[in-house]
Amino acid sequence: MSEKVKKIDSMAKLEKEYAASLSSSVDGLSNVVIQGLLRSIAFDSQKHSGLFISISSLLKTEHPLIADEDYKKLEAVIKKHIDTESKMLQEAKQLLKDEKDDRVKRLLTEIYLDEAKHHALMKNLLNLVVKRATLFEKEAWDMLWKDVPGHGVPPAM
């Protein structure tokens, strides 16, 4: 196993442990706002752990894009999530438009940006599933991330 894969595996484990620790550490806090913010960070850390696991898998082996038996199931699941994300985007946008409190606007903006990213990613994923085309892996990744804010790359530091 390469050093890079070992590092990625270590990051996955660290993010998972951090998520569990942070989530349990806010139990019983009386400030619901702080509790909610810290839990959302813990959820993101859990997500990051899953992404690191995916990266590790990509670096270790080659995978078929989608197994034939998964197409119909994936299509139905993704369509349902696209509908949900679309509704959430509309609701978040309306709430954001009407809100006067800057603190609430900041949190609504975070939600809206996440929903926009999720919605674009799910739509691109659906296109891949529906097409069932034989795609080269690079083409699939380009197609998946093309409309996602930030194009799937980290922001400049």
C-alpha positions, 0 to 999 in steps of 0.5 A: 500500500502506498504512503498516499493511500495510508495517509488517506486511510488515516484521514478517513479514520481521524475524520470519523473519530472527530465526528463521533467525538464532536457530536457526543461532546455537544450532548446536553448543551443548553444553547441549541444554536451552538449545539446545532452548529457543532453537530453540523460540523460533525456531520461534515466530518462524517461526510469527509470520512466517507469521501476519504474512504472513496478516495482510498478505494479509487487509489487502490483499485479500478471500479466499474462505474455502475453495475447493470442491476443498480441502474433502475434502483439508482435512477429512482433514488436519485430522481427522488433526491433531486426533487427533494433538493429542488424543493429545499433550494426553493425554500432556502432561497425564499427564506433567505430573500425574506430574512432581515437578521444577518445571523440567520441569513448567514446560516441560510446562505450555508444551507442554500450553498450546500443544497445548490451543490447537492442538486447539481451533483445529483442532476449530473449523477442522474445523467450518468445513470440514465445514459448508461453509456460506456464512458471513460472514467475521466469523462464520467468524473468531468460530467459529474462535477461540471455544474457543481459550484467550484467544479469539484475542486477545493477553493484557492487557499 
